[in-house]
Amino acid sequence: MRIVKKYKRLPQIEENRIILGESYIILGIADFVMCTYSGEYAFPEYFKLADGYLPGGSTLINKDNFTFNSGGYSCVVGSPFAGAFDKFMDAIFCHIPYATKVTNGSGFGTEYLCLTEKSYFQMALKDVEKYAALTIGAAEEQDQHTTICMAIFYLVRANIALGNYGRIISLLEQLRSVCEKYNNPRSYKLLDLTESWFNIQIKQTDKVAAWIKGDAANSKRETITINYMFGHLARAKYYMSEQKYDDLLAHLDKEDKLYGPNFYLLGAIDNKVLKAVALYQTKETKKAIATLQEAYDLAAPDSLFMPFVDIGNKMRTLTRAAIKDETCTIPKEWLEMISTKSSTYAKRVSKIMTEYRIANSENDKQPDLTMRELELLTDLSHGLSREEIASDLNLSINTVKHMLQIVFNKLGAENTIDAVRIAISMKLVK
């Protein structure tokens, strides 16, 4: 800002005007990134001023060396209040005409990508399709490949929620084509992210990219600064899928420093939801419900449901516990709604898993089940309860519960009904 004040006092020759214009671009970019702290959006005015000084655009920044979308959250919202996202969207639509002009094409499609992200988090899945199509169309005009990739990432997530296996496979093929066309490391990392996200959901964790697992030594991708938000979120999802709850909690504690007060609201909600689930799975019920309350307080003002719902059955279990807890102040109707939607989400993921197994001939691959686990599956298929299975197999109820989790993991099942269905399709039981 001192440079701006200095050069505004100097004669407005071309050299000084260029310095002023470039300075306003830097101020606009800085405010775009950091406006979560203030909740005020000055970046549209900065880019407008830059356009006045640089009618031909920046000589330093262009669509090849700068992007507004590097693989993190697109909606730069920090504070949880009703209308926060609408306020941000107003600022985005004001700044895009000037920002894309002065940065020589960078940012095309950003406004629609923000609407795509907002729609996903609010579970307006039809709007995700609409705005993602607009994002891709605009971004293709200026070869904004990371923006295209992020739009496809949200389309894949939306179609997981809808249970549309065929559409997901088509989108992944589209994403691979984008990567081949632009041959850019950032796009390939976003391909890793999207494929890994899908594989985590369908319990194909052996196919998750090494860098998402935290295994940098075996990563096929070069180390570049990208996906520091969604990459870490995918790692958290991986830990949860593998039931590595201690690793998950340690990972989330580190992430809490990134998503501090007034910095990336969506990231803070995602983190708190995952932490609540991990705490509940480690028998820290009171802490889990308290953390769920914190996530609700952040999400409720703008009706951000999806971070809770796309956890699936683990969220359904947690919300049922919260409903029974007399100290929980989250509205019961909200908990009931999240419980129902989470259950539906889990069923749709289960459907996708079945279609994936059929498409990849996984029904011919027999899981490595012990004789005891096969006996348990047989009892399940005959409709026995856990207590009846414990009696039949002469085991404790806790041992039966533990064995069930092992069987679920080996089969890639979400629940008892899913496990029986998979076992029958694999002819493990009659």
N, C-alpha and C positions, 0 to 999 in steps of 0.2 A: 504493500500500500504506500510505503514511503517513496518508491520509485514512481508510482502514479502521480503522487502529489508534486514530486520534483519536476517531472516532465510536462505536467499540465501548466506549470509556470513558465516553461521555456517556449520559444517561438515554435509555431506549429508547422515546422518543415517536415518533409516526408520521413526523414530518418527518425525524428522524435515521435511522429504519429505511429510509425511501425512499432517502436518500443512500447508506446502506450497500449496499442492494440494487443500485442503479445502478452503484456502484463495483465490486461483484463481477461484474456483467455486463461492464464494461469490462476487468477483469482476465481474465475468461474469454475474451473475444474476442482480447485481446492474446496470451494464452498459446496459443490455437488457431493463431494466425498464426506465432508465434515459437518454438513448441515443438520445431521441427526442430533447433535448436541444442543443446538439453539432452537430447532423446530421452525426456524425462519429460513426462507429460500431466497437468497440474494443472487444465485447463479443466473437466473434468466436476465436480470439487468446487466450483469457483467458481460455476458455473451452479446447482448444487444449493443452495449458500448463498444465491445471489441469489433463488432461488425461495422460500426460507424467509422472506426479508425482503419480497418483493414477490409475495404470493399472487395479486394481480390483474394481474401483469405490469408491464413497464417503461412509464413515461410518456414516455420519450424515443425508444425504439427499437421499431420495428414492421416487419412484413413488407414495407411499402411503401418504407421508407428504408434498409433494411439486408438484406444477403444473405450467406450463408456461401459462396456459389458465384458468383464474378464472372467466370468464364471462364478460370481457371487450373487447375493441378493440384488435385484434391480431396484426395488422400492426402498429408497434411502429414507426410511421413517424411523424415528427414535422413540417418540413418546406415545403411550397408549391412551388416546382420547378419541371419542367418536368423531369421525370426519377427518382423521389424520391422513388417511390415504387419499381422500378426495382433494385435500389441500396440496398434497405432494403432486398428484396428477395434474392439477391446475398449473403448478410451476413447471412441470415437465413439458406440457403442451405449449407453454409460453416460450420455453428456452430452445426447443428443438429446431425451429426455423433458423435461428441465429447460430446456434452451436454447430449444426451440421454444415452451415455455410462457411464459418470461419475456420473450422477444422478440416475443411476440404473433403467432406463426405462422411467423416466419422460420426457415429451415432444414429445413422438411418435405421429406423425401426425401434429405437429405444422406447418411445412412448407407448407403442403397442406391446412391447415385451413387458413393460411395467404393468399394463392392464392384464396381460396373460398371467403374470405372477399373482397379482391381486385376486384375480378370478379363481385361480387354483386354491389359494389359501382360504378363500371364502366358499369353496366347494361349488362354484358356479361353473360346472365342467363343460357345458355347452359353450359358454363364453370363452373358455380356454381355447377351444377349437377355432372359434371366430377370430380372436385376437392373435393367436399364434399364426394363423394364415396371413393376417395383415402384417405381422412382424416379419415373416419370411419374405413376403412380397416386397416390402420396403427395403429390407436389409440386402436383398439380392441386387437392388439397383446400384449399390455402392460396394458390393463385395464384403459386407460386414459378416464374415463367416462365424465369429464367435456369437453374434446375436442370433444368427440362424440356428446354430447348435443349441443355444439356450432355449430357444422356442421349441425345438424338437424335444429337448430334455423335459420340459413341462408337459408336452403332448404325451410323452411316454408315461409320465407319472399320472396324468389324468386318465389315460386308458387302462392303466393298472387298476385305478379306482373303479372304472366302469367294467372291468373284466373282459376287455376286448383284446384277446391274444393276437388275432390276425392283424389288427391295426398296429399293435406294438411291434411285431416283426417287420411290418412294412416301414414303420418309422425308423427302426434301427438300420434298415437297408438304406433309407433316404439319408440318414446321418453319415453312414459310411461313404456314400457317394459325395456328400459335401466335403468330407475329409480328403478324399481322393482328388477332388477338383482343386482345392486350395492348398493341399499338402503343407499345412501349417501346424507346428507343434501344439499350439493352443487348441486347435480344433480336435486333434487326436486325443488330447487329454480330456476334452469334453466328451468324446466318444467313449473313452475309458470310464468316465464318470457315469454316463447314461447306461452303458451295458452293465456295469457293476451294480448300479442301483437296481436294475431289473433282476439281475442274478441273485442279489441279496433277498429281494422280495420272494423269489420262487425257490429259495434255499439251495441255490447252486453256487455256494460260496467258494468252491474250488476254482471257479471261473472269474472271481473278483480280481481286479488289477492289483499287482503287488504293492504299488505305491499307496493305494487306498488302505490296504491291510497294514501299512506301516513298514513294509519290507522294501526299503529303498534299494538294497543291494541287488535284488532280483527284478527290479522294475525295468520294463522295456522302454519306458519313456524317459527322455532327458528331464532333468530337474529344472523347472521354470516356475515363476511365481504366478500361479493360477489356481483357481478353485480352493483358495485357502478357507473359504466358507463351506461350500458344498462338498469339497473333498474331505474335510474334517467331519462334516455331518454324515457322509457316506461311511467313514470309518466307524463312527459311533453306531450307525445302523448295523454294520458288519459285526461289531462286538456284541450287540444285542442279539442278532441272529444266531451267533455262536454261543450265546449265554455266558459270555465272558464279562460278567457284571462288574467285577473289581476293576478290570481294564477300562470298561465303559465309564465308570464313575471317575476314575483318575483322568481319563481323557476329557470328560466334561468339565472337571474342575479347572483344567487348563483353558478350556474354551470360555469359561465364565469371565476370564480376564479380558477376552476379546469382546464379548457381548456384555459390557458393563452398562451402567445406567445411561440411558438415552443413546445407545449405539446399536443400530440394527435390531429393531424390534422383532423382526421375523426370526432372526438368529437366536435371540434371547428366548423366544417362545419355544422354538425347536429344542433348544438345550434343556430348558426346564421340563418339558414334556418327557424327554428321554431320561432325564435324571429321576423324575417321579416314578417312572416305570422300573428303572434299575433299582431304586430304593425299595420298592414294593417287592420285587423279585428276591431281594436279599433280606426280606422280613423286617424292613424298617418302615412299618406301615404308617406310623404317625408322621415321620419325616416325608414319606411319599405323598401323603394326602396334603400336607402343608405345602410341598413343592408344586403339587397339582393346583392348589389354590393360587399360588403365585403365577403359574402359567395361565390360569383362567383370567386373573385380573389383567394380565397383559393382552390377552386375546379377545376378551368379551366386547370391549368398546367398538371394535370394527368387525365383529362376527367372523373371526378367523378360526374356523373349525378343523381344517385339514391336518394341522400338526398333531392333533389328538387322534383323529379318525384313522390316519394311515399307519398307526401303530398296530391296528388290528385287534386280535383277541386279548393281547396283554393289556391294552387300554380298557377293553370291556371288563376284564377282571378287576382292574384298579377302580374304575368308576362304580362298579357294584359295591366294592369295599367302602368307597367314599359315601355312597348313598346310606349305608348302614351306620356310618360314623356320625354320632350326634354332634360332635364338635365342628364338623365340616360345614362351612357357610356357603359353599357353591350351591346355586339353586338346583333343587332336585330334578326339575324338568330339563335343565341343561345337561345334567349328568345322564339322565335317561336317554336323551337324544343322542349324546355322544356314544353311549353304550350300544344303542341300536345301530347307529351308522358304522361303528367300529366292527360290529359283528357282520354286517353286510359287506364291508370292505374285505374282511377275512375270508368270507365265502367266495367272493369274486376272485381273490388271489388264489384260493384253492382250485377254482375252476381253471384259472390260467395255468397252474401247476400241472393239472391233469392233461390239458391240451399240449403243454410243453413236452410232457413225458411221452405222449402218443406220437407227437411230431418227431421226436428224437429217439423213438423206439426204446425208451427206457423201461417199458413194461417187460422187456426181455432181459433186463439186468436185475438179477435178484440181489436184494440188500443182504448184508452180512449179519443175519439175525441168529442169536443163540437159540438152543432148543427151548430154554425157559421163556425167551421173548416170543417165540412162536406159540407156545402154550398160552401166554398172556393174550396174544392177538386172537387166538381161537376162542378164548373165553369172552373177549370183547365182542367178537362177531356173533356169539350166542346171546348177547344182551346182558351179560352179567355186570353187576355194579363193581366198583373198586373193592368194596368190602367183601363181596362174594368171591371175587378173584383172589383176594388175600387168603380167604378161607380155603378155597379150592387148591391153591398152590402152596399153602402152608407158609405164607409170608406175612410180614407186617404191612399195614396199610401204607406206611411211609416208603417201604421198599417198592411196593406196587406203583406208587406215584413216581418214584425215581425211575423205575423201569419204563413207565409210560413215556416219560420225557425222552429217554434214550431211543425208544421205538419211534416216537414222533420224528426225532431228528434223522434217524436212519431212513425213514420212509418219506421224509419231507412233508409230513402231515401237520395240519394246524390244530386238530383236535381229535377226539375219539371217533366221531362219525367219519371224518376225513381219513383216519388211519384204517378203519374197517373197509372203506370204499377202495382205498389204494391196495390193501391186502387182497381183497377179492379180485381186483383187476389184474394183480400179479399172480393170482392163483396160489397165494400163500395159505389161504384158508378157503374152506368151501361154504 
